[in-house]
Amino acid sequence: MGGTIEIPVWLAVLAGLFALVAVLDKLLLPSVRWYFRKRFNRAVERLNTRLQLKIQPFKLTRRKVLIDRLAHDPRIMEAIAKEAAQTGTPPEVLAEKAHKYAREIVPHFSAFAYFGFAARAARWLSQSLYRVRIGLLDEAAMARVNPDSTVVFVMNHRSNMDYVLVTYLASERSALSYAVGEWARVWPLQGFIRSMGAYFIRRKSRNPLYRCVLARYVQMATEGGVTQAVFPEGGLSRSGKLGEAKLGLLSYIVRGFNPEGTRDVVFVPVGLNYDRVLEDRVLLAARGEGKPQFNTGPLAVLRFLRHQLWLRITGKYHRFGYACVSFGTPVSLKGYLAAHPAPLEEQIAGLGRDLMDDIGKVVPVLPVSLIASIMLEAGSLSKIGVKGAAHRRLKAYATRGVYSHIPREDEDYAVDVGLRMLEMRHILRQEGGVYSVNEENRALLEYYANAIAHLEG
């Protein structure tokens, strides 16, 4: 019993390392985690003092906890049992699938990543590419929104810059949670987007179990007061026109809403417009039936970035005109349902239509869209003729309460901006003081005119 056992030095060192790891795991690491968690909570408390829409506890819950809650939600369990009975698939297999879907969907929000990096990066990128302006904003109406409400910004989808632009402009009010498509599920972008609170969705999936898991996550986030940003059109507009609402996410929110509950859901319509959409030619090329949304590879993106860098180095870089965002009057879901008694399906469809109408009313008129609309109708005009037509249109817009961004409050300068940008991109030609449409790029002219086509009449 008291004999000596000889062991190799490497085994003794290995055993010592395992013992050290065990001590760290059981004694030191919990204390370190507690220390940093306490500092993090204090930082969030300080952040919430300046945010109008505070970061809710749901958003700060550990991702593993949210995944387990979602995967074992009673409605998910019912969906598993139903599918198992219909298909004969073992419930254990379906439960593992549900858990996989939950891991895929649930984000991992980091206040540091969002406010320490993402919001600043969004501001820098937005201001580097555009002259960013806020159009309509009813501060009084926003201030009247109950801080305990779940706020959902609903907006038209013009460009992938929408995510960046609205993140920047809303960062003084709250942290937004977006639904992003499968395009963002690439390394290392995926982890960064998760840390910003975005959740991934398979837009084209018709799998009932997947749809159930997605619906329950959206409903849980809404019940938890998470501020969200939703694009009712479901994808980027390929024609430039304002599209109809696809009711997926909206229907999840409404179906999970309890009108008798204490927390209301408030929709804030948001209208966006750009003098230049970065993806305009790509979107126009993808308009054919059955074509993918994008067929631009990494090399095309790198060529674009290289070209922009070269323009900066040579001093020839110009920003892509104006980007403008307007915020409409908030819509209470409780109030809407009470004012529109009907079967639930009709209420959801009506809400989708009305929200798209509200979004359309606040889409700002910008110089390029204004001139594109005029030239598409006229075909050719002198600069004096363009200015006269612009003055009449802007006056008509103002009469109907449509917001038009007029740089420097000078209509002549706004016309010059629009003409210069369209001529620079070879969409318009100018000969002998007369501007005419370059037929090779007529589709681009239509694209920018379509941005405000719903405001005509």
C-alpha positions in Angstrom: 0.0 0.0 0.0 2.9 2.4 0.7 4.9 1.5 -2.4 6.1 3.9 -5.0 4.6 4.0 -8.4 6.6 5.4 -11.3 4.8 7.3 -14.1 6.2 9.1 -17.1 6.8 12.9 -16.7 4.5 13.7 -19.6 1.6 11.8 -17.9 2.2 13.7 -14.6 2.2 17.0 -16.5 -1.0 16.1 -18.3 -2.7 15.1 -15.1 -1.6 18.4 -13.6 -3.0 20.4 -16.5 -6.4 18.5 -16.2 -6.4 19.3 -12.5 -5.7 23.0 -13.2 -8.5 23.2 -15.7 -10.9 21.6 -13.2 -10.0 24.1 -10.6 -10.4 27.0 -13.0 -13.7 25.7 -14.2 -15.2 25.1 -10.8 -13.7 28.0 -8.8 -12.3 30.8 -10.9 -14.3 30.9 -14.2 -17.7 31.3 -12.5 -16.4 34.3 -10.6 -14.9 35.8 -13.8 -18.2 35.3 -15.7 -20.1 36.8 -12.8 -17.8 39.9 -12.8 -18.1 40.5 -16.5 -21.8 39.8 -16.4 -22.3 42.4 -13.7 -20.3 45.0 -15.7 -22.3 44.1 -18.8 -25.6 44.6 -17.0 -24.5 48.0 -15.7 -23.5 49.0 -19.2 -26.9 48.0 -20.5 -28.6 49.9 -17.7 -26.7 53.1 -18.6 -27.5 52.5 -22.3 -31.2 52.2 -21.5 -31.3 55.6 -19.9 -30.7 57.3 -23.2 -32.7 54.9 -25.5 -36.4 55.8 -26.1 -37.1 52.1 -26.8 -35.2 50.1 -24.2 -33.3 46.8 -24.7 -35.7 44.2 -23.2 -34.6 41.3 -21.0 -35.6 38.9 -23.7 -33.0 40.3 -26.0 -30.3 39.8 -23.3 -31.3 36.2 -22.5 -28.5 33.7 -23.1 -28.9 32.2 -26.6 -28.8 28.6 -25.3 -31.7 29.3 -23.0 -33.7 30.8 -25.8 -33.0 27.9 -28.1 -34.2 25.4 -25.4 -37.3 27.4 -24.7 -38.2 27.6 -28.3 -37.4 24.0 -29.2 -39.6 22.8 -26.2 -42.4 25.3 -26.7 -45.8 23.5 -26.3 -46.9 24.6 -29.8 -43.7 23.1 -31.3 -44.4 19.9 -29.4 -47.9 19.8 -30.8 -46.5 20.4 -34.3 -44.0 17.6 -33.9 -46.8 15.2 -32.7 -49.0 16.2 -35.6 -46.3 15.7 -38.2 -45.2 12.4 -36.6 -48.8 11.1 -36.9 -49.1 12.2 -40.5 -45.8 11.1 -41.9 -44.8 8.2 -39.5 -41.5 10.0 -38.7 -40.3 9.2 -35.2 -41.0 12.2 -32.8 -37.3 12.1 -31.7 -36.1 12.8 -35.2 -38.6 15.7 -35.6 -37.6 17.1 -32.2 -34.0 17.1 -33.3 -35.0 18.9 -36.5 -36.9 21.5 -34.4 -33.9 22.0 -32.3 -31.8 22.5 -35.4 -34.2 25.1 -36.7 -34.2 26.9 -33.4 -30.3 27.1 -33.4 -30.5 28.4 -37.0 -33.0 31.1 -36.2 -32.2 32.4 -32.7 -29.7 35.3 -32.7 -27.0 36.1 -30.1 -27.4 39.8 -29.4 -24.4 41.7 -28.2 -24.9 45.3 -27.0 -21.2 45.9 -27.4 -21.2 44.7 -31.1 -24.4 46.6 -31.9 -23.7 50.0 -30.3 -19.9 49.8 -30.0 -19.3 48.8 -33.6 -22.3 48.1 -35.8 -24.1 51.5 -35.3 -20.8 53.4 -35.8 -19.9 51.4 -38.8 -23.5 51.9 -40.2 -23.1 55.7 -39.7 -19.7 55.8 -41.4 -20.8 53.7 -44.3 -24.1 55.6 -44.8 -22.5 59.0 -44.7 -19.6 57.8 -46.9 -22.0 56.7 -49.7 -24.8 59.1 -49.4 -25.9 62.5 -48.1 -28.3 61.1 -45.5 -31.4 63.0 -44.6 -34.5 62.5 -42.4 -37.7 63.5 -44.1 -40.9 63.3 -42.1 -40.7 62.5 -38.4 -43.6 63.1 -36.0 -41.6 63.4 -32.7 -44.8 64.0 -30.7 -46.5 60.9 -32.1 -43.3 58.8 -31.4 -43.1 60.2 -27.8 -46.7 59.1 -27.2 -45.9 55.5 -27.9 -46.1 53.5 -24.6 -42.6 52.5 -23.7 -43.9 49.0 -22.8 -45.2 48.5 -26.3 -43.4 46.3 -28.8 -42.5 48.6 -31.7 -42.2 47.2 -35.2 -40.8 49.4 -38.0 -42.3 48.4 -41.3 -40.6 49.7 -44.4 -40.2 49.4 -48.1 -37.2 47.4 -49.4 -35.2 49.3 -51.9 -31.6 48.1 -51.2 -29.5 46.0 -48.9 -28.3 49.4 -47.7 -31.7 49.7 -46.0 -30.4 47.6 -43.1 -27.4 49.8 -42.7 -29.2 53.1 -43.1 -32.1 52.4 -40.7 -29.7 50.8 -38.1 -27.8 54.1 -38.2 -30.8 56.4 -38.0 -32.6 54.3 -35.3 -29.5 53.7 -33.1 -30.4 56.7 -30.9 -33.7 55.2 -30.1 -33.3 51.5 -29.9 -31.5 48.3 -31.1 -33.4 46.8 -34.1 -33.9 43.1 -34.7 -34.1 42.2 -38.4 -35.1 39.1 -40.3 -32.4 38.4 -42.8 -32.4 35.9 -45.6 -30.0 33.1 -46.4 -27.6 35.4 -48.3 -26.2 36.4 -44.9 -25.4 32.9 -43.7 -21.8 32.9 -44.7 -18.7 33.0 -42.5 -17.7 35.4 -40.9 -20.8 37.5 -41.7 -23.1 35.1 -40.0 -21.7 35.5 -36.5 -21.6 39.3 -36.7 -25.2 39.5 -37.9 -26.3 37.3 -35.1 -24.5 39.5 -32.6 -26.6 42.4 -33.9 -29.8 40.7 -32.9 -30.8 39.6 -36.5 -32.4 36.3 -37.0 -32.1 34.1 -40.1 -35.1 32.9 -42.1 -35.5 30.6 -45.1 -37.9 32.8 -47.1 -38.9 30.0 -49.6 -39.3 27.2 -47.1 -42.7 25.6 -46.9 -41.8 23.0 -44.3 -44.6 23.2 -41.7 -42.4 22.4 -38.7 -39.8 25.1 -39.8 -42.6 27.6 -40.2 -44.0 26.7 -36.8 -40.6 27.2 -35.1 -40.1 30.5 -37.0 -43.5 31.8 -36.0 -43.0 30.9 -32.4 -39.7 32.8 -32.3 -41.3 35.9 -33.8 -44.2 35.7 -31.4 -41.8 35.1 -28.4 -39.7 38.1 -29.4 -42.8 40.2 -29.8 -44.2 39.2 -26.5 -40.8 40.0 -25.0 -41.0 43.6 -26.3 -38.1 43.3 -28.8 -38.0 46.2 -31.2 -38.2 44.8 -34.8 -37.7 46.0 -38.4 -39.8 44.2 -41.0 -39.9 44.5 -44.8 -43.5 43.5 -45.7 -42.6 43.2 -49.4 -40.5 40.2 -48.4 -37.6 41.1 -50.8 -36.0 43.8 -52.7 -38.1 45.5 -55.4 -36.8 44.5 -58.8 -38.8 47.1 -60.7 -38.4 50.0 -58.2 -42.2 50.0 -57.6 -43.7 49.6 -54.1 -44.9 46.0 -53.9 -47.7 44.3 -52.1 -47.4 43.0 -48.6 -46.3 39.4 -48.1 -48.1 38.5 -44.9 -45.7 35.9 -43.4 -44.0 37.8 -40.5 -47.0 40.1 -40.1 -49.4 37.1 -39.7 -47.1 35.6 -37.1 -47.2 38.8 -35.1 -50.9 39.2 -35.3 -51.7 35.5 -34.6 -49.6 35.6 -31.5 -51.0 38.9 -30.2 -53.4 39.0 -27.3 -55.7 42.1 -27.6 -56.6 41.7 -23.9 -52.9 41.7 -22.8 -51.0 44.5 -21.2 -48.4 44.9 -24.1 -49.5 46.5 -27.3 -47.8 46.2 -30.7 -47.1 49.5 -32.5 -46.3 49.5 -36.2 -44.2 52.5 -37.4 -44.4 53.0 -41.2 -41.0 53.9 -42.7 -40.4 55.1 -46.3 -36.9 55.0 -47.9 -35.6 56.3 -51.1 -32.2 56.7 -52.8 -30.8 58.8 -55.6 -28.9 55.7 -56.5 -29.5 52.2 -55.5 -26.3 50.2 -55.4 -27.8 47.1 -56.8 -30.1 48.7 -59.4 -28.6 47.0 -62.5 -28.4 43.6 -60.7 -32.1 43.9 -59.7 -33.2 44.8 -63.2 -31.2 41.9 -64.6 -33.0 39.5 -62.2 -36.5 40.5 -63.2 -37.1 37.4 -65.4 -39.5 34.7 -64.2 -37.7 32.1 -62.1 -34.3 34.0 -62.1 -32.5 34.3 -58.8 -32.6 37.6 -56.9 -28.8 38.0 -57.3 -26.3 36.4 -59.6 -23.4 38.7 -58.6 -20.4 36.9 -57.2 -17.7 38.0 -54.9 -15.5 39.1 -57.8 -18.1 41.6 -59.0 -18.3 43.0 -55.5 -14.5 43.3 -55.3 -14.4 45.0 -58.7 -16.9 47.5 -57.5 -15.0 48.2 -54.3 -11.7 48.5 -56.2 -13.3 51.0 -58.5 -14.7 53.1 -55.7 -11.3 53.0 -53.9 -9.5 54.1 -57.1 -12.0 57.1 -57.4 -11.2 58.1 -53.9 -7.4 57.9 -54.4 -7.6 59.9 -57.6 -9.9 62.5 -56.1 -12.8 61.7 -58.5 -15.1 60.1 -55.9 -18.6 61.5 -55.5 -21.2 60.2 -53.1 -24.3 58.6 -54.7 -26.6 61.5 -54.1 -29.2 61.6 -51.3 -30.6 58.9 -49.2 -33.7 59.9 -47.3 -35.9 58.2 -44.7 -39.3 59.3 -43.5 -41.3 58.0 -40.5 -45.1 57.8 -40.6 -47.8 57.9 -37.9 -47.6 54.9 -35.5 -50.4 52.3 -35.8 -51.6 50.5 -32.6 -52.4 46.9 -33.3 -55.0 46.9 -30.4 -56.6 50.0 -31.9 -56.5 48.5 -35.5 -58.2 45.2 -34.5 -60.8 47.0 -32.5 -61.6 49.4 -35.4 -61.7 46.6 -38.0 -63.9 43.7 -36.6 -63.6 40.8 -39.1 -62.3 37.2 -39.3 -58.6 37.1 -38.4 -57.5 36.3 -42.0 -59.3 39.4 -43.3 -57.8 41.5 -40.5 -54.3 40.4 -41.3 -54.8 41.0 -45.1 -56.3 44.4 -44.4 -53.5 45.3 -42.0 -50.9 44.4 -44.7 -52.6 46.6 -47.3 -53.0 49.5 -44.9 -49.4 49.4 -43.7 -48.2 49.4 -47.3 -50.4 52.4 -48.1 -49.0 54.2 -45.0 -45.4 53.3 -46.1 -46.1 54.6 -49.6 -47.4 57.9 -48.3 -44.1 58.7 -46.6 -41.7 57.6 -49.3 -39.7 60.8 -49.9 -39.4 62.4 -53.4 -35.7 62.8 -54.2 -34.1 64.7 -57.1 -33.3 61.6 -59.3 -36.7 60.1 -58.9 -38.4 63.5 -59.6 -36.4 64.1 -62.8 -36.7 60.4 -63.9 -40.5 60.7 -63.6 -40.6 63.9 -65.6 -38.3 62.7 -68.4 -40.0 59.3 -68.7 -43.2 61.1 -69.5 -41.8 63.9 -71.6 -39.1 62.0 -73.6 -37.0 65.2 -74.2 -37.0 68.6 -72.6 -34.8 71.7 -72.3 -33.5 72.5 -68.8 -36.0 75.3 -68.5 -38.8 72.8 -69.4 -37.5 70.3 -66.8 -37.5 73.1 -64.2 -41.0 74.1 -65.0 -42.3 70.6 -64.8 -40.4 70.0 -61.6 -41.9 73.1 -60.0 -45.4 72.0 -60.9 -44.9 68.5 -59.6 -43.4 69.7 -56.3 -46.2 72.1 -55.8 -48.7 69.3 -56.4 -46.9 67.0 -54.0 -46.8 69.7 -51.3 -50.6 70.2 -51.7 -51.2 66.5 -51.0 -48.8 66.4 -48.1 -46.1 64.4 -49.9 -42.6 65.1 -48.6 -40.0 66.2 -51.2 -36.4 66.6 -50.2 -35.2 69.9 -51.9 -31.5 70.3 -51.3 -30.6 73.7 -50.0 -34.3 74.5 -50.3 -33.6 75.5 -53.8 -35.7 73.8 -56.5 -33.3 74.8 -59.3 -30.4 73.2 -57.5 -32.6 70.0 -56.9 -33.2 69.8 -60.7 -29.5 70.3 -61.4 -28.6 67.4 -59.0 -31.1 65.1 -60.6 -30.0 65.9 -64.2 -26.3 65.7 -63.3 -26.7 62.2 -61.7 -28.8 60.8 -64.6 -26.5 62.2 -67.2 -23.4 61.0 -65.4 -24.8 57.4 -65.4 -25.7 57.8 -69.2 -29.4 57.5 -68.4 -30.0 60.9 -70.0 -28.3 62.6 -72.9 -27.8 66.3 -73.3 -27.3 67.8 -76.8 -27.7 71.5 -77.6 -29.3 72.2 -74.2 -32.0 69.5 -74.7 -32.1 66.5 -72.4 -33.4 63.2 -73.8 -33.7 59.5 -72.7 -30.8 57.2 -73.6 -32.8 54.2 -74.9 -30.1 51.8 -73.9 -30.7 52.7 -70.2 -34.5 53.4 -70.3 -35.1 50.5 -67.9 -33.0 52.3 -65.3 -34.9 55.5 -65.9 -38.2 53.6 -65.3 -36.7 52.0 -62.2 -36.1 55.4 -60.5 -39.4 56.9 -61.7 -41.2 53.8 -60.3 -39.9 54.7 -56.8 -42.5 57.5 -56.6 -45.0 56.2 -59.2 -47.6 55.4 -56.5 -47.5 59.2 -55.5 -48.7 60.3 -58.9 -52.3 61.4 -59.5 
